[in-house]
Amino acid sequence: MADANDPQQQLEELLAAQRELEEQIKQQREAARQAALDTIKRLFESHQFEYSDVKSFIKAPAARKSAPRKTSPRKKRGT
């Protein structure tokens, strides 16, 4: 009865593949994060950096504030 091209079965297979890929992405992100942390630790040790040096370097820049809009006074209607 089940057709080889059954859309429901294909959907289930694709959802299973998506879950598997999401798990692989999580694992790869964690591995990349750990590698970056290891690099930072190595640089800390080899260059004698202080925590404040690194923190000030990677501090996010302040958001630019746009200039306030100039509004013209509304004209009164003559009745």
N, C-alpha and C positions, 0 to 999 in steps of 0.2 A: 503494500500500500504506500509506504513512504517513498516518494520520488527522490531521485539522486539530486535534483535541483530544487528541493523543497526550500522555500524562502525562510521558513521558521528555523529549520535546521542550520541553514547558512548563517542566519542571524545569531543563533546560539554559538556557533563556532567562532564567528567574528568577535562576539563579546568575550568569549574565553581567551581568544588571542589578545584582545585589548587588555584584559586583566593581567595577563602574563607580561605584556610589554610594559604596563604601568609598574609592575613589580621590578622588572629589570631596570627601568628608569630610576626608581627609588634607590636601588642598590648601586647603580652607577653614580648617582649624585652623591651618595654617602662616600663612595670610594674616592671621587674627585675632591670632595670636601676634606677627607682625611689626608689626601696627598697634599692639598694646599696647606693644611695645618702643619704637616710634617716639614714642608718647605719653610714655613714661617718660623717654626721652632729652630730649624737648622740655621737660618739667617740670624735669628736672635742670638744664638750661641756663638756663631762665627764672627759677628760684627759688634757684639756687645751693645746691642740696642737696649734702650729703656722702654718700658711700657708707654710712657707719655710721648716718646718720640714717634712710635708707631701709631698711637691713637690720634695724635694731632695730624699725622700724614693722611690717614684714611678717613678722617672726619668728613661727613657729608657736607657739601657746601650749602649755605643757607639759600633758601628759595628766593628767587628774585621777585620783588614786589613790583607790580606795574604801577605806573603813575595813576593817580586818581583821575577819573574822567571829568572833563570840563563840561558842565551843563550850562546851557544858556537859559536865561529866565523865560518862562512861558509868556507868550503875548496874550494880553487880555482882549477878549472880543468886545467890540463896541456894540451896544444894543440900541 
